[in-house]
């Protein structure tokens, strides 16, 4: 299938921006793209006309436009699992006082698609739309643990086990062993593997085919939630995930076969 060069370049320009890089000069974009300024200028103007790129009137730098937020909003709201999960996230957060998350797998990373802040929690890392590594997070482990071997191999091929904390898993053998534990237990724990002082527990949500389509989690501070309380939270999390899975059609096909 042929790649349209101009479209590819425009998309790569959008990819230059992230949490750390919110604005760029045209010269910076030109250098990073290794393209002449006139070419970059034409691409930026096209993106700007359609609202995908904006220009700061104060300094002339370019930044992402509101059209991206608008389109991303449509994508998130179009996800059935998000609609189904919302009340459970709110309920779990109210009962536990902790922050709850809904995460899906996108290529080799997890993506937060919903979050409810708990009144007793101060988890700062997560944010809707933010990506999270699968090797260092409870939600990530759940999302990949139940994949067919072929799909799991794709994810692990060339995977970078970046050490987020001293507790992070840093190689494939250890990660595969961890995934086997997740499959056996039916849930995953991130024990300060992604953020120091933060421990999370996650369980899978399945669709009508039995495939894991999302993970739901409760994030806690180690200083406030001990092992016993974490297991109590798991006792609330599992039935909530089971109900969500049922609403996604899980178990219905087998009942009528």
C-alpha positions, 0 to 999 in steps of 0.5 A: 500500500503506497504511503502519501508522503505529505500526509505522513510528514504532517502526522509526524509534525503532530507527533513532535508535540507531547507533554514536555514539548508543547510549543516549537519554532518553525526552525526547530520543527524543520531541524527535527523533521530534516525538511526545508523551512519552506516545506515545513511552513506549507505543512504547518499552514495546511494543518493550521487552516484545519485546526490541527495546529495553532500558532501562539500570537505572543511568540510565534511558536506552533502548538497543537490545535483544538481540533485534535482535542475535539477529535480525541473527545469523539473517539473516547466517547465512542468507546462502549466500554467507557460508557459502561465502566463510568458508574463502576469507576465512580462507585469504586472510587467512592467506596474505597476513597482511591483513584480508579482507572480504565485503560485499553491497549494501543499497540505496545502501550496502555492508554488511560481512557477514563479516570475518577479521582478518589478523595483520599488519593494523590495519584498524579501520574495518570491522566486521560489520554496518557500512555503507560508502559505495560511492563511496569503497570498493573493495567498493562500486565492485565492487558497483555497477560491474556493475549494469544502468544503470537500477539504477545510476541509482537509486543515483546519483540524489541520491547524496551523495559525502561526501569521506572523505579528500582522495583520495575521488571527489566527483562522478558524472562521476568516479565513472562513469569509475571504474566503467568502469575497474572493469568493464574491469579486473574489480577495484577499488581504494580508494587511501586514499579511505575511510581515510587510509593504507589501500588495499583491493582487491576483486573481484566474486562472481557468482551463477548468473545472472551477477549480482554478489551480493557483493564480497570484498576485502583491506585493506592498510596503504600503509606495509606493502604496496607496489604489487607486493605488492598485485598479488600479493594480487590474483592470490590474490583473483581465483581465490578469487572465481572459485571462490566464484562457481562455488559460487554457480552461476556458469557452470553454466547456460551449460555445460549450455545 
